[in-house]
Amino acid sequence: QVQLVESGGGLVKPGGSLRLSCTTSGFTFGINPINWYRQTPGKERELVVSIPRAGDTIYADALKGRFTASRDNSKNTAYLQMNSLKLEDTAVYYCHTNNYWGKGTLVTVSA
């Protein structure tokens, strides 16, 4: 079955960096878009970045320049490099493709 497993979350200070990974199985990774979403308590899940199978990666406007998404089709894995993290980046980050979601990884930005 389709599985998406996020990892790499944790506690980081403002200005720090984290790299999230989304390891997948059960579908043809290379021909599907991979999306990263995030959600904080009381708010709707929001799109962070969409990585198409080809073409330009699409970022949420507010995150351009700080976040960089990539994919390694040979490893069926997507990545989200997050730099210059801010307090408001604290959230659970989810990997998504088509109608499937991972369970998320918690990123906490705190001094």
C-alpha positions in Angstrom: 0.0 0.0 0.0 1.0 3.6 -0.3 3.1 4.9 2.5 4.7 8.3 3.1 6.9 8.6 6.2 8.2 12.0 7.3 11.3 12.4 9.4 13.8 15.1 10.4 11.6 17.2 12.6 12.7 18.4 16.0 13.4 21.4 18.2 15.5 24.2 16.7 16.3 27.8 17.7 15.2 30.8 15.6 17.5 31.2 12.7 18.4 27.5 12.7 17.9 24.9 10.0 16.3 21.6 9.6 16.0 19.1 6.7 12.8 17.0 6.5 12.6 13.8 4.5 9.6 12.1 3.1 10.3 8.4 2.3 7.7 6.8 0.2 6.7 3.4 -1.1 3.7 1.7 -2.8 3.4 3.9 -5.8 5.4 5.2 -8.7 7.2 8.0 -7.1 8.8 9.5 -10.1 5.6 10.3 -12.0 3.7 11.8 -9.1 3.8 15.3 -7.6 4.9 15.5 -4.0 3.6 18.2 -1.7 4.6 19.5 1.7 1.9 20.9 4.0 2.0 22.2 7.5 -0.5 22.7 10.2 -0.6 24.4 13.6 -3.3 23.9 16.2 -6.5 25.7 15.4 -5.5 26.4 11.8 -6.1 24.8 8.5 -3.4 22.7 6.9 -1.5 25.0 4.4 0.5 24.2 1.4 4.2 24.8 1.8 5.6 23.6 -1.5 4.5 21.5 -4.4 7.2 19.5 -6.3 6.0 18.4 -9.7 7.4 15.4 -11.5 8.8 17.9 -13.9 9.0 21.6 -14.2 9.2 24.3 -11.6 8.7 23.7 -7.9 6.0 26.0 -6.5 6.4 27.6 -3.1 4.1 29.4 -0.8 5.0 33.1 -1.3 5.8 33.7 2.3 8.4 30.9 2.3 10.3 31.6 -0.8 14.0 32.1 -0.2 14.0 30.2 3.1 12.7 26.8 2.2 14.0 24.6 -0.6 12.3 21.4 -1.7 13.8 18.6 -3.8 13.2 15.0 -4.7 15.4 12.0 -5.4 13.5 9.7 -7.7 16.1 7.0 -7.3 15.4 6.9 -3.6 11.6 7.5 -3.7 12.3 10.4 -1.3 11.4 14.0 -1.1 13.2 16.6 1.0 12.4 20.0 2.5 15.4 22.1 3.6 14.3 24.8 5.9 16.7 27.7 6.7 16.4 30.8 8.8 13.6 29.3 10.8 11.1 31.5 12.6 8.9 31.0 15.6 5.9 30.9 13.2 7.3 28.0 11.3 6.4 25.8 14.3 4.0 23.2 12.9 3.5 19.6 12.0 4.8 19.1 8.5 3.1 16.6 6.3 4.1 14.9 3.0 1.3 14.4 0.5 0.7 12.9 -2.9 -2.6 12.5 -4.7 -5.0 11.4 -1.9 -2.4 10.1 0.5 -0.8 11.7 3.6 2.0 10.9 5.9 1.5 11.1 9.6 3.6 14.2 9.9 6.7 15.3 11.7 6.7 18.1 14.3 9.0 21.1 13.9 9.3 23.3 16.9 11.1 26.6 16.6 11.8 28.0 20.1 14.4 30.0 21.9 
